[in-house]
Amino acid sequence: MVKMEVVSAIVGPVVNVLTIPIKQKLRNLTSSADRVKEMKDKMEFLDCRRVDNENHFRRNRENNLEIPARVPGWLEEVEDIKEEVEKIPSNDIGCFNVKKKYQAGRNALRLIKDMEGLIKESSDFIWTDADIPLRRVDTKHLASTSGGNTQNVFDSRVKPFNDALKLLQEDETQVIALCGMGGVGKTTLMKQLKEAAEDNKMFEWIVVVAVGNSFNLFNIQEVIAAHTGESLTETDETLRATLLSKRFQAFSERKEKILVILDDVWEKIKLEDIGLASPLPNGFKLLLTSRDLEVCRQIAVDAGSALKEVEVDILKENEAQDFFCQKAGISAEHHHDLYELGCEIVKKCGCLPLAIEIIAATLKCETNRSVWRHTLKRLKNKRLKNNDLDKNVQEIIEMSYNNLKQEEDKTIFLLCGLFPKDSNIPIEDLTRYAWGLKLLKQVSTMEAARDSIETSVSNLKNAYLLMDGDSHHSDFVKLHELVLAFVVNTVSKGSEEGCWIIHHDDFSKLSEANNMSQSCKQISLTCKGMSEFPSEFKFPNLTVLKLAQGDESLRFPEGFYVGMEQLQVIAFEKLKHTLVPTSSANLRTLCLDECSLTFDLTCIGNLSNLEVLSIANSGVTILPSTFRNLKKLRLLDVTGCCDLVIDEGVLKSLVKLEELYMIPKDEKTCCFTDNNNREFAERSKNLSALEFEFIGRDNAHMKNMSYENLERFKLSVGCSFTEVREHVHTSKVDMHSYENSLKLVTNREELLKSKINKLFMITDALYLQVNEMNTLEDVVDPPHPPQNSLFYNLRLLVVSQCAELKYLFTLSVATNLSKLEYLDISGCPNLEAVIHTENEGLLFSNLKYLRLAELPELLHFCNKVDVIELSRLMELQLEGLPKFTSIYPDSATSFESSTYLEDLPKFNLQDVTPELTTKLEKLFVKDCDSIKFLFNMDFREIEQFRSGLRSIKVDRCNSLVQLFSCNPFPFFNNLQELEVRYCASIEVIFDIDMRCVGETDSSSSLRSIWLEGLGKLREVWRIKDAGNNLIHGFEAVESINIVDCERFENLITPATTTFDMRALKKISKIAFPLPTFNNLHKLHLYDSYKDVEVVFEITSPISRESPHNTQQQLIILPYLEELDLCGLLKMSHVWKCNWNELILQKQPSQSSFRNLTTIIMIKCNSIKYLFSPLMVKLLSSLKEIYISSCDAIEEVVSNRDDEDASINSHTTASVGMVFPRLKSLSLFYLPNFVGFFLGKNEFIWPALEEVEIRKCPQITVFTCGQSTAPKLKFINTSLGKHSVECGLNFHVTTTSHQDRLSSYERTSSYRPTTMEKFPWSYHNLIEADMNNIPHGGQTLFSSDEVSQLQKLETVHLRGSLFSHCWDIEEIFDSQTDAEIPNLRQVELKQLDSLKYIWKSKQGTELKFPNLTRLSIDYCSSLEYVFTCPMVGSIMQLQELHISNCRKMKEIVKGEEESDAIVNAIVEFPCLKSLKLDDLKSLEGFCLGKEAFSFASLDTLEIKGCSKMTPSEICRLRTSLKEPTQSNESHLYSPAESGS
């Protein structure tokens, strides 16, 4: 019986466990119907919740109200569950269908649980219905597709845009990937994000790099360098990466934010190769576009960040249909038949934007249904599949290509394939190549050829086969990568016309092209990285040879052109070495742009059939006499060639020359002789295009010049030529692809004699600096044709430093300037009015930009005229106009008593419309000392005023007392930034009487207010009669900066006024009452607040019996992220609060300062601690604490001022304190700092990774209680990085902290604790990284310290005039045998006093068994690096780089003769790279009798070592594994990879 009980006790529970699953399965079967019914009921209830939440969601989205973040996902999950519920049958399944009954019951149970969770979650939604905080980006940034100018915004594009923009704004996210298939619009979305980031000033630097499927690292580095500063001159990619890294490091140290965009990434890029650190520093973000998500993930791993992916998908079908209709120019309403066909075409395009755009362009304006049906039939016959859209696009591009009506358009389109991916293709290059290939029919002149090319380019753009280039000017075009792929694929196949060979990245298959040698007609190669041409580079039918970016090592073999007699076009660009054929009967175009032309140019004279010759920017200094043979030459381009000499008779012989381009660079003129001038004048009679500078004391020869046939020109007289557009101070003026430009710096008499004024009629851009000119009419000949029509084509006019100018325009001239967009007048001391007329109305219908500067006598824009219409003016700049008293006068102000721009910005539209409207966007006023009111408008005018101003900037207007004489709110509809600087009289910015304002709305756009150097400013807002009303109109303000305003008192007067400033994120002044600024993100308080004692003095007037009201009072600055305090000399507390228990019981999501992540405190010399332990709970988001140069601070956290017993109960030793997110703690130059916290509490630091402590000599303990910091591996000090086994649990026992800090008021002197007492010392030093040595002295590591350096791995030592490094004479000094076993790298730079790197007592040995790299730079006193005995201690050395050490005579100091060993050999068995650069005194590697051996050396570079004899150089060369030939710079590199 007992046994049975025992068995039952054991078996019973086991049986129960085993039968539970069986019982559950049986219930799924037996209770199936009940569960299905319960599921349906639950679904009905959940669906009601869904309808309510969906309506609420839609209403809030339409009204820009806040939506709980979980709602969109919740709605999607409900829809998914609803679909599953509908799949489960609700009718009787039948008794015998056991399987279906069981599945229905099981699935119903699962769905019931899911629905219960969603119902509960729905109950937790909190709908605040608050307005969405600004820093939204308007959907104007969004386009719907990968190209075009459509204004439609599609839902499928809004979400990825908003998602990506939000990720760019989040500090936690560092790597973002836009992923999707080719042609879907990733690059377009990237560009929109870049524009939004620029508009919102989210980053100080934005770098965009087009990578491509075979990226070129050198080019990528160059692009990054150009975006972030100066270009790199170095050629070694590793060195370039290092220089970029230092540049990025400088940005990081300055806390500048940077966005690096890598577009079209196909494979992993090592971030270190482009200068980016891993992990990415704070403030650095990486935005990728790619078709390969896995590649993006690998890059994110390299960046040490989680990848955030934003998928860019094809358009939804209805969006794709709308997009197609827009591009094809049809609508469902008016073109029903075509619309139906279009919808079918869209399906066949797979809803891919690029495909739709291309095919729609072929059908635009086509109303014949047969054409549409034929297009659809062809698409259907292709049997395109949605999963092969790249192939779809190729076939669609082919269709678009075949639909081109003109054969010339097809030819020019294919010609664009000669250029690399993402290139800006110059239209001028296409013209010159097409001329050489005789592609253009019925064209006899270069100008006609150019017109033909422009026409073809226009047709190709309309067909969306070409895009505009990246440049601001339209003289470049681009090919989409998929379109380029089609071109390359097409021309590579070959046809009756032959095939092309195009390689811009991979040359491995170039040698295989020999089997195409007979059929190949055109070759285009980017030669970067090529070392030689294939041995059998023979193409007898070749017509075009285009080569670019050839390195120093790339040379042409002898006989290169043998057998290539059919060449018609040779185009070389940026080749270090070039070769041209000595003769050719067919060569018509030769372009050698930016090449090093070191050969004798006389051979070019043998190319007698040459018609186009360009040697622009090639350094050519002479056109030899053999050029006389080029009698068929039509175009000669020597742009950028300085000090050019032309042999006599050359210009005279170029009898067919039509176009001459010869503007030099660097303000160096051509060296023309009198004969040159005569020949030039004779030749000018036939020129249709001329670019030239007429500079010299005597320009008499100009009178013989002929300009009658000129159609294109860029000419200057009396100065070097620069584009007139370079004088433009705005980007608002669109530039033509080519502007006929004149820049004239001369006097009136010379100008008239030169007859260059005959070109005024066809001039687009004119710059005038002419003496003796009273009006513009003075520089034209008597009126035939009339002067008023001479300037009809002017778009840009700059007039500067015309001393006699009194009026610029007469009425007759001004009325004909209908094309003028830009007018800039400056430095004319006698100008009284721009226009002189007699009381007639004027119209400047196209003027967009007006600048008037340094015009001391200017009284009016136009005298005696009240009506001047400037309906399109967008930007107005007024500088140095001392007689102006108002820009917009009060209507009551008489003309006689006020000097003003009577039409600006009013534009005098009161006769046209009842409301005063304006398109003016930017207003800049500077040094106008008579202006008292910027806008002196009465109430009647202001009520009707509608401003388009986006930016107002005022600088140094010392009489200005107010910007706005009354109600400023009409200016806020579009105004985004307001800057007022150094105006001595202004006391208030916004002086508002609410009785006169009327009703205001919240549509303001004002985001930024910057006030600087306003000596009398007392307040920003002065409000009258606001009552208890909330002030609207400033909802968009994000930042308020008030700098150097010494009398400033209040942000708002009276202080009780409440504003709606929901978007305010940054302010540089204390702003109370705090609820007004509850959305503040950044608070910076600097020196001007030196008298402030408490930053946040928060007291609650409510008793503890009213906890609810207390809660309302004390939830302050919940969005504050950054608190920066500097120079507050009297500040004793940051927070001084009357705390109560309630605030400690709040949820983190409801607490004050809940988002504070960064606290920076510098030079605040009265504060003794930062915050109370009570704040620890509030500051749960804190990530960084930085405290420096605060003389009185003793602790970071202290409970010394917490007197409330109920409060102190929270900080007993039994309670742990947690900083859940704190990552970085920096404590610098704190002479009285004793410890982080001296209480007994335990501290937990789960995220702490960086602790840096410098110059804190009194520190005795970090925390008295236990500190747990699992991620902390190192502590950084003035010496460098230390491994600290004890973490933060250390205690220095020299003097107890209780003795030191008994009263918290110690003022006596202290004895600094020695380095040995700290847990960080030499024994655990891993990286010695010292820009500032913590102690003086001649030796860095003494003999005793050397013996402790057992963990040392790297030494980086950089000196400067401001650090002790300057005085260091020795690095390592050892008096006994010693070894530093782990040292691998030593880098020494700018140590001017350094004499010895390692110094040991004779007979002792100092070993570095694992040292692999030694770099020495700018160590002026160093005479040698090693002694002979020392060499044996560094046998693993692999890299030795020494530069700029002016006293260094030898690398290895040889033994004295008495100590020398016969046949001794100095061996470096592992040395691979030896680089010696700019060592002026270096005579040799080792000047003793010792031989030296480098068994592994494969890279040897010697530059600037002028004292090294050839024999010494030879000794080094013979030690190389593979000897190389020398060159002038003594640069040796046998291995290509190491050069």
Disulfide bonds with the S-S distance in Angstrom:
none
